[in-house]
Amino acid sequence: MSVCCVILGRAGSKGVPGKNLRGVAGRPCVAWTIEDALSSPWASAGRVIVSSDAPEILTVARSIGVETVSRPRELAGDLATVDAAARHAVATAGVDERLDVVILYANVPVRPMGLIDDAIERLWATAADSCQSYTTVGKYHPWWMARLGDAGEVSPWQGAVLNHGVFRRQELPPACVPDGGVLVCRREALELRVGAADGPHAFFGLERRGVVTAEGSVVDIDTEADVARAEAVLIERTPAAERRAG
């Protein structure tokens, strides 16, 4: 049993320009995701491919020793979809049709150890179409969301009671949100061959599963504050000599 791991990292970014090449704890951001893939027994046993429209990202990938696919411009713009880019990567690289596909994002330099394998194993154990990592929302719970009018008037986001009548975090029901740490798809689901309804998440298939990460254990870089958080985590857990070698 094996998988193909596709790492997606385009050149463009508005929140943090060039974030996939941004130096984080002494290494380009994308390098941390590549190392996560290579550190996963299941992912490293198969194929690891970096897909990008940025020659510099592909150069970093080749220097670490993984395969690369040059992504066309139409699959790298703001409106391009994750699944279209992943399908292009596996088709261009001639990936065996029997391999399930792990999708990782180049702008996520921090993941818990073992997360990739946990998601792969849950996919296989449940015969699901996809498995994605989620984190708990903590105090940013949907029950505590509100609408503010033009004059600042407050009303519930949903329902008739503000905060659903709950004022202690411990009393909130569990709620999770995708954290960008990992996504694994059956090849048939990625190829839109399992009968899921049309839509941006059709490639997740019909049977979807998740694995839960601890709050804050995945860092998805979208802002400068995220860069600082990732730096702090990686510097704490990575020996200085290893960071310099990268």
MILO-704040 format. One line per 3 residues: number of its first residue (from 1); their letters; for each residue x, y, z of C-alpha. Coordinates in steps of 0.1 Angstrom, whole numbers. Last residue first. Example, Ala and Ser with C-alpha at 12.3 -4.5 7.8 and 13.67 -1.06 7.14 Angstrom:
! MILO-704040
2	SA	137 -11 71; 123 -45 78
! end
This chain:
! MILO-704040
246	GAR	183 238 53; 217 231 69; 213 262 91
243	REA	179 249 104; 195 215 112; 224 230 131
240	APT	200 252 151; 181 221 163; 144 222 155
237	REI	116 223 181; 118 258 196; 129 274 163
234	LVA	101 257 145; 74 269 170; 86 305 172
231	EAR	90 308 134; 56 294 128; 40 319 152
228	AVD	59 348 136; 49 338 101; 13 335 112
225	AET	14 370 125; 26 381 91; -6 368 77
222	DID	-19 338 57; 5 311 69; -12 279 80
219	VVS	2 269 114; -10 235 127; -6 227 164
216	GEA	-26 258 174; -56 238 188; -47 202 190
213	TVV	-54 182 158; -85 163 150; -87 137 122
210	GRR	-115 138 97; -137 116 75; -157 120 44
207	ELG	-179 95 26; -194 110 -5; -163 124 -23
204	FFA	-139 151 -12; -134 159 -49; -169 174 -49
201	HPG	-156 202 -26; -160 231 -50; -193 219 -62
198	DAA	-211 192 -82; -227 165 -61; -206 134 -53
195	GVR	-209 104 -77; -176 86 -70; -157 95 -102
192	LEL	-147 131 -95; -110 123 -103; -100 133 -68
189	AER	-127 109 -55; -115 80 -77; -79 86 -65
186	RCV	-91 83 -29; -83 116 -12; -60 127 16
183	LVG	-60 162 30; -34 175 55; -26 203 78
180	GDP	-49 229 63; -68 236 95; -104 225 86
177	VCA	-128 237 114; -141 219 144; -170 222 168
174	PPL	-176 204 201; -206 216 220; -200 248 241
171	EQR	-204 243 279; -167 245 286; -166 279 270
168	RFV	-190 294 296; -216 319 284; -242 298 267
165	GHN	-276 312 260; -274 304 223; -247 332 223
162	LVA	-276 356 216; -310 339 215; -332 340 184
159	GQW	-315 316 161; -284 322 140; -258 350 139
156	PSV	-275 364 170; -282 402 170; -261 432 180
153	EGA	-268 468 171; -236 487 161; -254 514 141
150	DGL	-248 497 108; -258 464 122; -236 438 140
147	RAM	-243 401 135; -232 376 161; -210 346 165
144	WWP	-208 329 199; -227 297 188; -203 295 158
141	HYK	-174 290 183; -144 313 182; -136 304 218
138	GVT	-121 271 209; -125 263 172; -112 227 175
135	TYS	-89 217 147; -95 197 116; -74 174 94
132	QCS	-90 160 63; -99 124 52; -114 115 18
129	DAA	-134 89 0; -139 67 31; -129 30 33
126	TAW	-128 35 71; -94 20 78; -79 33 46
123	LRE	-89 69 51; -80 67 88; -46 53 80
120	IAD	-39 81 55; -50 108 80; -29 94 108
117	DIL	1 91 85; -1 128 76; -5 138 112
114	GMP	24 117 125; 44 147 139; 21 177 143
111	RVP	22 202 115; 41 235 110; 53 248 77
108	VNA	19 252 61; 23 275 31; 34 247 8
105	YLI	0 230 11; -3 193 13; -25 169 -7
102	VVD	-22 132 -2; -34 111 -32; -45 75 -33
99	LRE	-25 53 -56; -41 28 -79; -41 51 -109
96	DVG	-3 50 -109; 11 86 -112; 20 97 -147
93	ATA	37 129 -135; 15 151 -157; -16 132 -146
90	VAH	-7 134 -109; 1 171 -111; -29 181 -132
87	RAA	-53 163 -109; -37 181 -79; -40 215 -96
84	ADV	-77 208 -105; -83 196 -70; -70 227 -53
81	TAL	-90 251 -75; -78 280 -96; -97 313 -89
78	DGA	-67 332 -75; -45 320 -103; -22 290 -105
75	LER	-41 265 -126; -45 289 -156; -8 297 -153
72	PRS	4 261 -160; 19 241 -131; 55 228 -136
69	VTE	57 194 -119; 85 185 -96; 98 153 -80
66	VGI	116 153 -47; 153 155 -38; 157 184 -14
63	SRA	174 205 -41; 147 195 -65; 120 210 -42
60	VTL	140 242 -38; 143 245 -75; 106 239 -80
57	IEP	99 268 -56; 122 291 -75; 106 281 -109
54	ADS	72 294 -96; 42 279 -113; 42 251 -87
51	SVI	35 214 -82; 58 195 -58; 57 157 -60
48	VRG	64 131 -34; 60 95 -46; 54 64 -25
45	ASA	73 52 6; 78 88 16; 41 93 20
42	WPS	35 62 41; 65 66 64; 59 103 68
39	SLA	92 122 73; 96 128 36; 62 145 36
36	DEI	70 167 66; 103 175 50; 85 188 19
33	TWA	62 208 41; 92 224 58; 109 232 25
30	VCP	79 251 13; 85 278 39; 120 285 27
27	RGA	144 277 55; 161 297 83; 132 296 108
24	VGR	108 306 81; 122 323 50; 94 331 26
21	LNK	94 309 -5; 58 298 -1; 49 332 13
18	GPV	58 351 -19; 36 380 -8; 20 375 26
15	GKS	-17 383 24; -18 386 -14; -1 355 -26
12	GAR	12 344 -60; 39 319 -68; 19 287 -63
9	GLI	27 260 -38; 9 226 -39; 26 195 -25
6	VCC	13 163 -40; 19 131 -21; 13 99 -40
3	VSM	2 69 -18; 13 34 -9; 0 0 0
! end
